[in-house]
């Protein structure tokens, strides 16, 4: 039996929350998990949307890259 391991070099993850603190916690938790597989944050993009009832909705896209 032949096993071959390849490292993940790029990983993009999407997050959403109803408040900014919750979004930040979700991202920070994932950053800690990805450290275990030797990935770091390359870029972060985020947006905030207000619906017709005035409720705020936050989303983010985080691009992780392999540490070299």
C-alpha positions as CSV (number, residue, x, y, z in Angstrom):
1,X,0.0,0.0,0.0
2,X,1.4,3.4,-1.0
3,X,0.5,6.5,0.9
4,X,1.2,9.9,-0.6
5,X,0.7,13.1,1.4
6,X,0.3,16.5,-0.2
7,X,0.1,19.7,1.8
8,X,-2.8,22.1,1.3
9,X,-1.2,25.3,-0.1
10,X,-4.3,27.5,-0.3
11,X,-7.6,27.4,1.5
12,X,-10.5,29.9,1.4
13,X,-13.1,29.9,4.1
14,X,-16.4,31.8,4.4
15,X,-17.9,33.1,7.6
16,X,-21.2,34.8,8.5
17,X,-22.7,36.2,11.7
18,X,-25.3,38.6,13.0
19,X,-22.8,40.7,15.0
20,X,-19.2,41.6,14.5
21,X,-18.0,40.0,17.8
22,X,-19.4,36.6,16.8
23,X,-17.8,36.9,13.3
24,X,-14.5,37.8,14.9
25,X,-14.7,34.8,17.3
26,X,-15.5,32.4,14.4
27,X,-12.5,33.7,12.4
28,X,-10.2,33.5,15.4
29,X,-11.2,29.9,16.2
30,X,-10.5,28.9,12.6
31,X,-7.2,30.7,12.6
32,X,-6.1,28.6,15.6
33,X,-7.3,25.4,13.9
34,X,-5.4,26.2,10.8
35,X,-2.2,26.9,12.7
36,X,-2.1,23.1,13.4
37,X,-1.9,22.5,9.7
38,X,0.7,25.2,9.2
39,X,-1.5,27.7,7.5
40,X,-1.6,31.5,8.1
41,X,-4.0,34.3,7.1
42,X,-3.0,35.7,3.7
43,X,-6.0,38.1,3.2
44,X,-9.3,38.9,4.8
45,X,-12.3,40.5,3.0
46,X,-15.4,41.5,4.9
47,X,-18.8,43.1,4.3
48,X,-21.8,44.3,6.4
49,X,-25.3,44.4,5.1
50,X,-28.4,46.0,6.6
51,X,-31.7,44.3,5.8
52,X,-35.1,46.0,5.3
53,X,-35.8,45.7,9.1
54,X,-32.5,47.4,10.1
55,X,-30.8,44.2,11.2
56,X,-27.1,44.0,10.4
57,X,-25.5,40.9,8.8
58,X,-21.7,40.4,8.7
59,X,-19.8,38.2,6.4
60,X,-16.1,37.5,5.7
61,X,-13.9,35.6,3.4
62,X,-10.5,34.5,4.7
63,X,-7.7,33.2,2.4
64,X,-5.2,31.0,4.2
65,X,-1.8,30.1,2.8
66,X,0.7,27.4,3.7
67,X,3.6,28.8,5.9
68,X,6.9,28.5,4.0
